[in-house]
Amino acid sequence: MAPITASRVEFDEIPTVVGIFSAFGLVFTVSLFAWICCQRRSSKSNKTPPYKFVHVLKGVDIYPENLSSKKKFGGDDKNEAKNKPAVPKLSLHLDLEKRDLNGNFPKTNIKAGSPSDLENVTPKLFTEREKETASPESLKSSTSLTSEEKQEKLGTLFLSLEYNFEKKAFVVNIKEAQGLPAMDEQSMTSDPYIKMMILPEKKHKVKTRVLRKTLDPVFDETFTFYGVPYPHIQELSLHFTILSFDRFSRDDIIGEVLIPLSGIELSDGKMLMNREIIKRNAKKSSGRGELLVSLCYQSTTNTLTVVVLKARHLPKSDVSGLSDPYVKVNLYHAKKRISKKKTHVKKCTPNAVFNELFVFDIPCESLEEISVEFLVLDSERGSRNEVIGRLVLGATAEGSGGGHWKEICDFPRRQIAKWHMLCDG
């Protein structure tokens, strides 16, 4: 009986040992999982955020989803961070302590005064090239403008630039514009807003909100671009287009400002600057380019075949260089649009080759009330596409458009191609 009792004691001790080892294993597993989570969290906090921009509007961050997947500006120079002196952390948000009771920043009215005032307003605001051309005599002469010269002025844009070395962020704050011309002749005011684009990367575009009925708009909007290496800033330029919103037609272009960033040093902190607004692309009005189209009318099936072949000598849509053209084809019957088509976009070229065919059904046998409109547009991401030029073919069209239409009516079932000069949209 004694051996049987000893074996029973040994079997009773086995569950106790297994429970102790299971408890130690559970504690070890939980500790290991917690350590891995802490390591992942710390590694994520040290990574550079992917390229995107943060839009700060009155202290509120807006993260546009359509630009969150954009590529970075360029390669990261690891040695740059080692050689660069330590810079205190810059705040990417607006200073709320400087606001008034309504939550707005106090407006700074900068008016032409004495030469000492002009020097205090714009220290360090000129690049090396501007410092050579801006003399004290020219500053004095700017304070005594004639009435005709004042009428030609399109206003002044005020902004600030800074760079956050820790976050590799380029920060642009569009503060305000002063002295804008009135684009609405009835109310003698404007509804201004500003588009900003970083060159030569034409795709990085942002815009401010529209401010109603003002010639001195205070935007105070901050755009922060992450993933921009500091050495790469010297190769960039900022392009601003100042527009006035029009509810019933295309927005009016007031003017533009181009700021090359070469020679501008942002390592000392925020830099305030102002630039005069100039007329936009004076060369653009000299010509809109040409469009080669081919048409064929099938009288038996009452169909019109339209082939958009080529475009050449298209003007620059902006100071960035070339356009991204495409053609929109509209079919009208008695001044009512009954069908529309469009070609694919051709990237960065003034001489586009489309070779795209469209077939339209004509509602009646007579072509007297039918017309075809060709709109050559520049593709703009995130904003309204701009019309480069326009062409109309029809019985009542003037010039080559009317002659081309007469030929396809006189010679049905024959494909007739011709070059046409584009006119203003």
HELIX and SHEET records of a PDB file:
HELIX    1   1 ALA A    2  ASN A   46  1                                  45    
HELIX    2   2 GLU A   65  LEU A   67  5                                   3    
HELIX    3   3 LYS A   78  ASN A   83  1                                   6    
HELIX    4   4 LEU A   96  LYS A   98  5                                   3    
HELIX    5   5 PRO A  115  VAL A  121  1                                   7    
HELIX    6   6 GLU A  128  THR A  133  1                                   6    
HELIX    7   7 PRO A  136  SER A  142  1                                   7    
HELIX    8   8 SER A  147  GLU A  152  1                                   6    
HELIX    9   9 TYR A  230  ILE A  233  1                                   4    
HELIX   10  10 ALA A  282  SER A  286  5                                   5    
HELIX   11  11 SER A  400  ASP A  410  1                                  11    
SHEET    1   A 6 VAL A  60  ILE A  62  0                                        
SHEET    2   A 6 PHE A  53  LEU A  57 -1                                        
SHEET    3   A 6 VAL A 218  TYR A 226 -1                                        
SHEET    4   A 6 ALA A 169  GLN A 178 -1                                        
SHEET    5   A 6 THR A 156  ASN A 164 -1                                        
SHEET    6   A 6 MET A 271  GLU A 276 -1                                        
SHEET    1   B 4 LYS A 205  LYS A 207  0                                        
SHEET    2   B 4 PRO A 192  LEU A 199 -1                                        
SHEET    3   B 4 SER A 237  SER A 244 -1                                        
SHEET    4   B 4 ASP A 252  PRO A 260 -1                                        
SHEET    1   C 4 ALA A 352  ASP A 361  0                                        
SHEET    2   C 4 THR A 303  ARG A 312 -1                                        
SHEET    3   C 4 GLU A 290  GLN A 298 -1                                        
SHEET    4   C 4 ILE A 416  MET A 421 -1                                        
SHEET    1   D 4 LYS A 336  LYS A 342  0                                        
SHEET    2   D 4 PRO A 325  HIS A 333 -1                                        
SHEET    3   D 4 ILE A 370  ASP A 378 -1                                        
SHEET    4   D 4 GLU A 386  GLY A 394 -1                                        
END                                                                             
